[in-house]
Amino acid sequence: MAETTKTANAAKAPKPSFIKGLKAEFKKIVWPDQGTVAKQSTTVVVVTVLLGIIIALLDFAITKGLNIILFLG
């Protein structure tokens, strides 16, 4: 019987609105400063360009290697 009382009380308890909960969670966010954002953005761009170059070089080498094997072999 105690379980039904707890369940009934839990159902009747006031629940915070979605917007209030959202605002409370939004206040917990720690935003990075402008310098950190600039450094991280620069790092992402540089790494992306380098990986693009590496993939292009590998693609070129594999294509040339296959052409040599298929057409001269």
Secondary structure, 3 states (H helix, E strand, C coil): CHHHHHHHHHHHCCCCCHHHHHHHHHHCCCCCCHHHHHHHHHHHHHHHHHHHHHHHHHHHHHHHHHHHHHHHC
